């Protein structure tokens, strides 16, 4: 198959005709619903009147919010009022999916719990993103991402034995939950389409999602009975693997198999290391990791990072630069793939976003709607759901909508 992913795509939008009502904020839920919107779903984002998603106030403004809220129509709605709840139920009556991440007990106060929504929409796929889930001893504890990383074990494997446990920097708990939420909604829609179910209630606890990401790190404990060690940028059973200093900056090298070790030494002109008893097996290289690093130090520090990476990549050895969130956009791969995108907006600065990362041969994820201003689609959405001008104006005069 030739051509770029965009050139190969025929324009199929798999979720076209699917409507998602989104009552989430900050990151986990918005990340999930954005991905559904990328695949063609119409996403109606309900936001509190006058304030909106709390992420609208997180700096930098609006860039923080923009990165996870494209392909959505913003509707300002006061769910603390009976009329606002009625409007929400009118929207949900015609929706396929409802994704919500309110505090425990709040969704019942809004009259938008699963049972209530099913009364107006028996076919709804209802997804709840929580911190810890119903029945958890921590059910009422606010689930900030760092807390989830700490309680899941993710922080324990980040850092070294000389540092305290470290937050990963990425919002891993939020992103794990958001990813599981979107895939679970897709699974439920497929089961409904096949006729296997009429409706579905999905719960995605952030803590459970984060724990599942331990994966092979949990395997270490299952096999040894010991916690996975905090190794920083090294690996417990592979060497050379990790961060290595060059003349100007550090790079990452992962030459963890016998063949890669041979290619690595050959590419550096250090073939004599291949006959060194200290490094003649993976186990020996791990055991003598520091001696191996000392042997390599002068060779690596004589080269620039760019030169070393080019040499090793040409030899088929995994190596690469260590980018930050500014330099990554200049990487040739990132530029070629067009991962940094700009979405035009009238009357205010364009939105900068990260493109959908998955490419297909026929399906094409699309970035159709730039992140909206608070309440930008309120009138249009209500009109599409049967509200006339007088009704909309009455709702606005009573502050039910923004």
NUTIDO-957531 format. One record per residue: residue in three letters; z, y, x negated of N, C-alpha, C in turn. Coordinates in pm, whole numbers, plus 32768, in hexadecimal, padded with zeros to 4 digits. Example, Ala and Ser with C-alpha at 12.3 -4.5 7.8 and 13.67 -1.06 7.14 Angstrom:
// residues 2
ALA830C7DC77AD9830C7E3E7B32830C7EB67AD8SER82C47F1F7AFB82CA7F967AA9831380037AF6
This chain:
// residues 402
UNK80007F8A7FAB8000800080008000807C7FA8UNK7FA880D97FC27F9C81507F6F7FBE81CD7FBEUNK7FC8823C7F757FE582BB7FB6807982D67FC0UNK809C83527FDA812883767FEA815A83448071UNK81E2833880818216830B810381E483608176UNK81DA83E5816181AC843B81CD811A841F81EFUNK80C784088187803B83ED819F8027836881E7UNK8080830681CD80708282820A809E8281829AUNK80FC82DA82BC813982D5834180D582FD83ADUNK80E082BA841E808682D6848E80C5833384F3UNK8143835684E2818483B3853B81D4837385AAUNK81F282F385A3824382B0860982D282E28601UNK8307830D86728392833C867C83DF82D786D2UNK8428827B86938460820986DD84C4822E8749UNK8509829F873C856D82C587A0853B833287FEUNK84BA834B87FE848583AD885C84A1837E88EAUNK84D383D8893D84FA83B489C5858C839089D2UNK85D38382896286638367896386AE83EB8959UNK871183FE89B08762847789AE87F084558982UNK882184A0892188A7848E88EC88F8850B890AUNK896B84FB894A89C98569895A8A31855C88ECUNK8A4385C788A08A9585C688278B0E8620883BUNK8B8485E5883F8C01863088468C51861087C8UNK8C1A863387568C5B861A86D58C57869A8684UNK8CA5869B86188CA1871085C28CC586EA8534UNK8CAD874584DC8CC48740844B8C5E86E48408UNK8C7A865F83F78C1E861383A28BFA858983D7UNK8C5A853283F48C3884A784158BDA849E848CUNK8C0284DA84FD8BAE84D685748B2C85218565UNK8B2F859E85338AB285E6851F8A50859F84C3UNK8A81855B845C8A298511840389E484A08450UNK8A31845B84A689F883ED84F6898E84208556UNK89AE848A85A0895084BA860588D684FE85C6UNK88E7853A855088748572850A8810850484E8UNK8841849384BB87E784248499879E83F08513UNK87E183EE8587879E83C786028734842E8628UNK875284AD861386F18516862E8679850D85D2UNK868F84EB8555862084DA84F685BE846F8527UNK85F2840B856D859E839D859D856283B88626UNK8571843286588529845986D0857D846F874CUNK8600845287468655846787BB866784FD87D5UNK867485218854869F85A78876873785A98872UNK876F85FD881D88008605880E883186898849UNK8889867F88AC88C786F488EC895586FD88B7UNK896E8765886889F0877488268A4887D28879UNK8AB3879B88B08B1287EC88FE8B76882B889EUNK8B8588B088A68BE188F8884E8C3C8953889FUNK8CB48968886B8D1589BD88AF8CE28A4C88B8UNK8CF98A8A892B8CCB8B1389408D0C8B7288DBUNK8CB88BC2889A8CE98C28883E8D0C8BF987B4UNK8D268B7987A38D4E8B4587218CEA8AE086EAUNK8CC58A82873F8C678A1C87158CA689B386BCUNK8C52896286818C7B88FF861E8CCD894585B2UNK8D40890C85908D95894C852A8D4B895C84A6UNK8CE88908848E8C9D891284108C4E89938406UNK8C3989D784778BF38A5984718C448ABF8421UNK8CC58AA884148D198B0483CA8D398AD8833CUNK8D078A6283148D228A31828C8CBC8A6E822CUNK8CEC8AA081BB8C928ADE815B8C4C8A7B8102UNK8BD68A9F80D18B918B1D80F48B558B16817FUNK8B588B8881C38B248B93824C8A988BD08246UNK8A328B9482858A368B1F82DE8A0F8A9D8298UNK8A038AA0821389C68A2E81CD8A1389AB81E0UNK8A9889B381E58AE7893981FB8ABD88F8827FUNK8ABE894682E88A9A8914836D8A0A88E48372UNK89B08930833589208913834188FB888A830DUNK8942885882A6891787DC82668920876182BFUNK896F8769832D897E86F28383896487118416UNK891E877E8434890D87A284C1888087CD84E6UNK881C879A84A1879387B284CB877287578542UNK87018772858086CE871F85EF873487128660UNK87798781867E87DB878286EC87CC8802873CUNK87EF87FA87BC87EE886F8814887E88938834UNK88A7890C880C89328936881B894B896D88A7UNK89B3893588E889DD8961896D8A7189878966UNK8A918A0689878B1C8A32898F8B568A0C8A15UNK8BC789C68A148BFF89968A918C96898A8A85UNK8CDD89C18AE48D6E89BA8AE58D9A893D8B30UNK8DC088D88AE58DE788598B238E7888588B52UNK8EBD88C78B408F4588D08B758F4588FA8C08UNK8ECF891A8C3D8EC389428CC98E8188D18D18UNK8EA388C88D978E6888618DEC8DD088758DF7UNK8DA588F18E008D15890A8E0D8CCD88E38D8CUNK8D0C88FD8D198CCF88D48C9B8CC5883D8C91UNK8D2A87F88CC08D2787658CBF8CBA87318D1CUNK8CA787768D8C8C3E874E8DEB8BB4875F8DACUNK8BA387CD8D638B2487E38D1E8B0D87748CB7UNK8B7687528C6D8B6986E78C088B4086648C49UNK8B7C86448CBA8B5985C88D008AC985CD8D33UNK8A9A86438D5B8A0E86508D8489B086328D0FUNK89D586638C98898486468C22898985B18C00UNK8A0085778C0A8A1184EA8BE789D1848D8C4CUNK89C384B98CC7898684648D2E88F684418D0BUNK88B584988CBD882984828C9A8818845A8C08UNK888784408BC28882841E8B34887D83878B20UNK885483618AAA885882D58A8288D482B78A2EUNK88FF831B89E1896A8307897F89CB837B8985UNK8A4B835C89788AB283C289688B0083A188EAUNK8B078400888C8B5583EF88128BC1845A8813UNK8C3F842E88088CAD848D880C8D15846B87A2UNK8D5784D487708DBC84BE87088E358519871FUNK8E5D8525879D8ECE857C87BE8F53853A8796UNK8FBD858A8795904185578775906D84F087DDUNK90C5849287B790F684318818912F84768893UNK9104844A890991328480898890E184F589BBUNK909685398962904D85B1898A8FD8858E89E7UNK8F94851F89CD8F1D85008A1D8F4684DF8AADUNK8FBC84A48ABF8FEF848A8B479010850E8B8DUNK9048856D8B43906385F08B7D8FE386358BABUNK8F77861D8B648EF586568B898EB2860A8BFBUNK8EEA85978C218EAA85458C888E2A85058C5AUNK8E1F84EC8BD68DA484B58B9D8DBC84318B54UNK8E2483EA8B7C8E3D83668B448DD083068B72UNK8DCC82918B378D6082308B508D54820F8BE4UNK8DC581F48C248DC081CF8CB28D8782408D07UNK8DAE82BB8CE98D7E832D8D388CE983448D23UNK8CBD83378CA88C2E834B8C8C8BDB82DC8CCCUNK8C1082628CCA8BC681F38D078BB582058D9EUNK8C0F824D8DDD8C0182668E6D8B8182B48E8CUNK8B5A830E8E318AE0835C8E488A6983218DFDUNK8A8582C98D9C8A1982908D4B8A3F82028D23UNK8A2081A08D778A4981168D5C8A0780D98CE0UNK899F81188CAB895580E08C3A897881228BB5UNK89DD81768BB289F681C68B3B8A2381728AC4UNK89F581988A4E8A2B816689CF8A8E81D0899FUNK8B0C81AD899C8B79820B89868BB881EB88FFUNK8BB0824888A08BE1823088198C53829187FAUNK8CC5825A87D78D3A82A987B28D54829B871CUNK8D56830A86D68D7B830B86498E0A833C863FUNK8E6082EB86058EEE830C85FB8F1B83068569UNK8F95833485528FCE832484CD8FFB829584B6UNK9047825F8516908481DC85029070817B8575UNK904681AB85EA902781508657909A813C86B8UNK90758113873090D980F9879891358089876EUNK91B7809D87839219803687659247803586D5UNK920B8086867F9239808E85F592C180D185EFUNK931880A78593939780EF85839384817F8555UNK930A819E852592EB822684F792918270855CUNK9288823F85D5922782728635922B83098644UNK92A28344863F92AF83D3865892AF842685D8UNK929B83E785659299843184E7920F846F84D3UNK920884F384BA91858530849F914684F38422UNK90C884CA842E9088847C83C3902C84D4836FUNK9064851F83149010856882B58FDA8506824DUNK8F67852882168F2284C981BF8F77849D8149UNK8FBD84F98107900D84D080939078846B80BAUNK90B4847E812F9118841F815F90DA83958172UNK9063839181AD901F831281C28FFC82D1813CUNK8FCE832180DC8FB082E98059902E82B08017UNK909E82F58028911B82C47FEE91488242802EUNK9147823E80B3917A81CA80FB911C815280F4UNK909D816980DA903C80FB80D4903880B7804CUNK906A80F87FE6906080C27F5F8FF281017F0CUNK8F9E81547F4A8F3081917EFF8F6581E97E8EUNK8FCE82377EA89003828E7E40903B823F7DCBUNK906D81C77DE590AE81797D7C904B814B7D11UNK8FCB81437D338F6881147CD18F1A81897C96UNK8F4582037CB38F03827A7C808F5E82BC7C1AUNK8F2B82D47BA18F7B83097B358F9182A07ACAUNK8FF482B57A76901582587A0A90AA823A7A10UNK90D581E079B5916581C179B291B78235797AUNK9172829D794991B88312791691BC8385797BUNK917E837279ED917C83DB7A5491BE83A57AD2UNK91EA83FF7B29921583D07BAE919A83A47BFCUNK91AC835E7C6B9138833D7CC090EF83BD7CE7UNK906B83B77CE8901A842E7D008FC984227D80UNK8FC1848F7DCA8F6384997E398ED6848E7E01UNK8E7F84467E448DFB842D7E0C8DA484AA7E06UNK8DCA85137E4F8D76858B7E538D1785877EC9UNK8CD785167EE08C8A85037F5A8CE984E27FCCUNK8CC3850880448D1584E880B98CF7845980E5UNK8D2083F980938CF9836E80A78D268335812CUNK8DA0835881578DD0832681D78D7D8357824CUNK8D5D83D8824A8D08841082B38C7D83D282B2UNK8C4183C9823C8BB8839982338BAE83058255UNK8C1282B8822F8C12822A82548C18821C82ECUNK8C728265832C8C7F825D83BE8C00828D8402UNK8BC782FB83D28B4C832E840E8AD982CD8403UNK8ACF828B83918A648228837F8A7481B283DDUNK8AEF817C83E78B08810D84438AF2813784D4UNK8B1581B484F48B0281E3857E8A6E81E285A4UNK8A198218854E898B821E8570894E81948578UNK8973813B851A893880B58520896B80678599UNK89E7808085C18A1E803A863589DF806A86B7UNK89C580EC86BF897E8121873488F380E4873DUNK88AD80DB86CD8828809E86CD882F800C86FAUNK88937FC286C988A27F3686F188BA7F298786UNK890F7F8187BC892D7F7C884B88B27FA1889EUNK88678005887387EC802988BA878A7FB588BCUNK87807F6F884C87267EFC884687557E8C88A3UNK87D77E7188A4880D7E0A88FD87F77E31898FUNK88067EB189AE87EE7EDF8A37875B7ED18A5CUNK87047EF389FF86747EE98A18864C7E588A33UNK868A7DFA89ED866B7D6B8A0286A77D348A82UNK87007D818ABF87417D528B3987BE7D028B20UNK87F07D018AA488687CB48A8488E67CF88AB6UNK88E37D7E8AC189577DC98AF089277E368B4FUNK89817E658BA289647ED98BF589957F598BB3UNK8A0A7F4F8B758A4A7FC28B378A9B7F8F8AC1UNK8ACE7FED8A708B217FC289FF8B81803089D8UNK8BF9800789AF8C5B806189758C6D803988E4UNK8C5D8098888B8C63808187FB8CD480D587C2UNK8D268098876E8D8C80E387268D7480D48691UNK8D6F8143864A8D5A814385B98DD1818B8578UNK8E388143854B8EA7818485058E8081A48475UNK8E9D821C84498E7B824483C18EBE81EA835AUNK8F3C81C783708F828176830C8F4080ED82FEUNK8F2080AD836D8EE0802A83678E598032831FUNK8E0D809D83418D8A80AD83018D9980BF826AUNK8DFA810F82418E0F812681B28E3C80A7816BUNK8E94805B81AB8EC27FDD816E8E4D7F7E815AUNK8DF07F7C81B88D7E7F2181AA8D297F458131UNK8D2D7FC381088CE07FEE80928D1F7FBD800FUNK8D997F8980138DD27F4F7F998D7D7EDB7F67UNK8D477E8F7FC38CE87E227FA68D0D7DD57F27UNK8CBD7DE27EBC8CD47D907E458D547DB57DFCUNK8D867E2F7E138E067E527DD68E767E007E17UNK8E6B7DE87E998ECA7D8D7EDB8EB77D007EA7UNK8E397CDB7E878E1F7C567E508E6C7C3D7DD0UNK8E7B7CA77D808ECC7C997D068F5A7C6D7D28UNK8F957CAE7D8E901D7C8B7DB690227C017DF6UNK8FBF7BE17E498FBE7B5E7E888FB87AEE7E1EUNK8F737B0A7DB08F637AA37D498FD27A9E7CE2UNK90147B107CC990787B157C5E91067B2B7C90UNK91137B5D7D0B91987B807D3D91CD7C017D04UNK91797C4D7CBE91A27CCA7C7F91527D3F7CB8UNK918B7DB87CB3913C7E2C7CDE90C67E437C7FUNK90597E757CB68FEA7E9A7C5F90177F0D7C06UNK8FFF7F067B8490337F6D7B2B8FE87FF17B37UNK902C805E7B148FED80E27B0F8FAC80F17A86UNK8F2A80E37A818EE280DA7A028E8F815479E3UNK8E9781BA7A388E4482307A1E8DB1820E7A24UNK8D6D821C79B38CDD820479AF8CB981837966UNK8D1A812A79538CFC80A879188CFC803E7984UNK8CD77FC4795C8CCF7F5479BA8D257EE27985UNK8D697E9879DC8DC47E3179AB8D7F7DBB7968UNK8CFE7DA479878CBD7D2C79538C317D44791DUNK8C0B7DC179068B867DE278D28B947E4B7864UNK8B4A7E3977F78B417E9C778C8ABF7E84773EUNK8A7D7EEF77128A9E7F7D77268A807FAA77B5UNK8ADE7FF577EB8AD3802578748B2C809F787EUNK8AF3811278A38B46818778B68B0A8204787DUNK8B618262785D8B3882E6782B8B3B82E57793UNK8ACF831777578AC2831F76C68A9683AB769FUNK8ACF83DF76328AB2846776068A37846B75ADUNK89DE84C875CB896C84E4757689858567752AUNK891F859974E68931861374978957868B74EEUNK891B86927565892F870975B8898186F07636UNK8977867B767089C2865D76EA89CB85C676FCUNK8A18859E77608A2F850F777789C484D477D3UNK89B1845177C689568406781D899E8388784AUNK8961834578AD899382C278D88933825678A8UNK896A81EB7871891C81787844895A80FB7881UNK890780A178B38938802478EF88E17FB178BEUNK88FF7F82784588B27F14780989057E947810UNK89187E63788A897D7DFD78A189517D6D78A1UNK88D57D4F787D88A97CC47876887A7CA577E8UNK886F7C2677C4883F7C05773C87B77C42771CUNK875A7C3E777B86D67C77775F86DD7D0E7750UNK872D7D5077A4873A7DE17798877F7E087715UNK87DF7DBA76E9881F7DD4766787B87DCC75F7UNK87607D6A75FC86F87D5F7595869B7DD87599UNK866E7DFD761286147E6F761E86587EF175F2UNK86D77EFC761287247F7275ED872C7F817555UNK87557F17751087617F1D747E86DA7F34743CUNK86727EF4747085ED7F04743885BA7F927449UNK85CE7FCA74C0859F805274DB85E480B87481UNK8661809D745B86AC80F87406869780DE7372UNK864B80737350863B804E72C386B880137287UNK870B7FD572D987887F9972AB87877F0272C0UNK871A7EC27295870C7E3272AA87797DE17264UNK87B77E1A71FC881F7DCF71B488977DB0720DUNK88A97E00727789197DE672D189067D64731EUNK88897D36732B886E7CBB737588A67C41732EUNK88B97C4972AD88EE7BD7726189817BEA723CUNK89BE7C5472708A4C7C6E72578A9E7C1672B3UNK8AF47BC1727A8B447B6372C98B9B7BA97331UNK8BBE7C2573188C157C6D73768BCE7C8D73F9UNK8B497C8973F68AFD7CB6746A8A977C4E749AUNK8AAD7BCE74798A467B6974938A4B7B2E7520UNK8AA47B5F75758AA87B3576028AE07BA87654UNK8ACE7B9F76D78B067C07772E8B9D7C0C771EUNK8BDA7B95771A8C6C7B90770D8C9A7BCF768BUNK8C4F7BB4761F8C747BED759D8C637C85759DUNK8BFA7CB575DD8BE57D4675E08C517D8B7631UNK8C7F7D4A769C8CEC7D8476EB8D6D7D847699UNK8D897D1576558E037D0B76068E047D6E7593UNK8D8D7D86755A8D827DE174E78D3D7E64750EUNK8D5B7E9075868D197F0675BD8D287F807561UNK8DA17F9975338DB9801174E18D728008745BUNK8D6F7F91741F8D257F8073A18C907F9773B7UNK8C5C7F6774268BCF7F7C74468BB180117457UNK8C088058749E8BF480E774B08BF681307428UNK8C50810673CF8C578145734C8BD7812C72FDUNK8BA180B473098B23809472C48AAF80E872F9UNK8AB18105737A8A42814C73BA8A4E81E373B2UNK8AC7821673968AE282A473A38A8282FA7353UNK8A7282DE72D38A1D8333727F898B832D72ABUNK895E82B772D488D382A7730088B882FA737DUNK891482F473DC8901833D7459891183D47445UNK897083FC73F4898A848A73E3891F84CF738EUNK88C88480734F885984BA730487E584E2735EUNK87EA84BA73DC877C84D3743A87A9852E74AAUNK874B857874E1876885C57559876D856875D0UNK87AE8594763B87B8854276B3872E852376ECUNK86D7858A76F28652857477288602851176D8UNK860A851B765385C184BE75FC85F48430760DUNK86798421761086B3839A761C868E835A76A1UNK869B83A7770E867B8370779285E883467796UNK858F8399776485008377776484E682F97714UNK852482ED76A085108277764C854181F87692UNK85B881FE76CA85F08187770A85A68163778AUNK858481C677DB853A81A8785584B2816A7835UNK8470819B77CC83EF816277A583FC80D1777BUNK847480AC7749848D8022772184C37FCD7793UNK84D08009780A85017FBF787E85987FB37883UNK85DD80077839866F8003783786A5806B789AUNK86FF804578F5873780A7795287838114790AUNK8752818F79168792820278D88767827D7925UNK87BF82E07929879B8358797287FA83CA7959UNK87D284427980882884B7796F889A84B679D3UNK88FE850979B9896E85197A14895D85A17A57UNK892585A07ACD890B861C7B148987864E7B5CUNK898886CF7B7889E787067BD7899B872F7C54UNK89E0876A7CB5899E87897D34893E87FF7D2BUNK8936883D7CB688D088A37C9E885A886A7C51UNK887588217BE5880887F27B9087B887807BCFUNK87F287377C2E87AC86C47C67872886EC7CA8UNK871F87687CDD86A787917D26863187AA7CC9UNK864B87B57C4685DF87C67BE585AD87427BAEUNK85EE86D37BD185C486507B9F853786307BD1UNK84DF85F77B7B845685D97BA5844F857F7C20UNK84A7851D7C2A84A784C57CA084C685167D1EUNK852C856B7D17855685B77D8B84E886177DB6UNK84A686567D54843886B17D7683C386657DB2UNK83A385F17D79833285A27DAB834B85727E3AUNK83C6854C7E5783E785187EDB840085897F40UNK840A86047F10842086747F6B84A4866D7FB4UNK850F86467F6E858E862C7FB185D786AD7FD9UNK85BA871B7F9685F4879A7FBF859087E08019UNK85B987F68095855C882D80F8859188B1812FUNK853389038158855589838196851F89838224UNK857389A58285854C89A98310854F8A398341UNK84DF8A68837884D38AF483A185258B10841EUNK85618B8A842185AB8BB8849685878C4B84AEUNK85778C6B852C855A8CF6854F85DA8D488552UNK85D48DC0851786418E1E852186B78E0584C6UNK86B38D9C8479871D8D82841886E68D2C83A8UNK872E8D21833886F88CD982C486D18C4982E5UNK86698C1A82A286418B8E82B086B38B328288UNK86AF8AB982BC87158A55829C86E489FD822AUNK873B89E381CA871B89838161876389018180UNK87168894817E874C881281A5871687A78145UNK87508731814F872286BD810186CE8666815DUNK86578642813185FC85F481848638856C81A7UNK860A85338215863184AA82388607844E81C6UNK866083F68195864383AD811A85F1832F812BUNK85DD830181A7859B828181BD8509829881E3UNK84B1824A81A68422825681C383EE81D181FBUNK838F81DA825683578168829C82BF816A828CUNK828080FD82B381ED80FA82B081B181358330UNK81F6812983A181C2815B8420821D81C28460UNK82A081AA845B830182068493830D827F8437UNK831E82F58471832F836C841D83A783BE844EUNK841683BF84018483841B8421845084AB8416UNK847E8500846F844A8589847284BB85EE8474UNK849F8663843C84FB86D3843F84B9873E8496UNK84D387368518848F878B857984DB880A859BUNK855E87FF85A385AE886F85D786148899856FUNK86078913853E8668894684DD86F2894F851EUNK875D894784CE87E38958850787ED89D98557UNK881F89CD85D1881C8A3E862D88998A968621UNK888B8B10865088FF8B66866389538B2E86D5UNK89D28B5186D78A2C8B1F873E89F68B4587C9UNK89E38ADD881B89B78AF388A589258B1788B4UNK88D68B07884D884A8B34885187FA8AF188C0UNK88198A7588E387CC8A2D894888158A1D89CCUNK88848A6389DF88D38A4F8A5888808A5F8AD7UNK883C8AD08AE487EF8AE98B5E87808A848B6FUNK87358A678B0486C48A0B8B0F86F2897F8B38UNK875F89518AFE878F88CB8B1E87BF88C48BAFUNK880B89268BD9883C89248C6487C989308CC7UNK876689838CA886F2898F8D0186A9890A8D0AUNK869F88C48C9A865C88428C9B86A987DA8CEAUNK872987F38D00877D87978D4E879687CA8DDBUNK874088268E0A8742884B8E97879188C78EBBUNK87CA890D8E5B881689868E7987B589FC8E86UNK87C48A4A8EF1876C8ABE8F0087AB8B398EBDUNK87638BA88EBD87908C1F8E7688158C528EACUNK88268C528F2E88A38C828F69891A8C2C8F40UNK89078BA98F4089728B4E8F1989988B628E86UNK89338B718E32894D8B868DA389978C098D8DUNK896D8C728DD389AF8CF38DC48A3F8CEE8DF6UNK8A558CA68E628ADE8C988E948B378C508E31UNK8B048BE98DF28B508BA08D8C8B6F8BFC8D14UNK8B0F8C4F8CF18B258CAA8C808B8D8D158CA4UNK8B858D4B8D1D8BE58DB28D458C748D7E8D47UNK8C848CFD8D618D088CC08D658D308C828CDFUNK8CDF8C9C8C778CFA8C6A8BEF8CFC8BD38BE5UNK8CB98B8F8C428CAD8AFE8C398C478ADA8BCEUNK8BDF8B2E8BBF8B7E8B1E8B568B7A8B9F8B04UNK8B448B968A8B8B3A8C0C8A358AB58C528A45
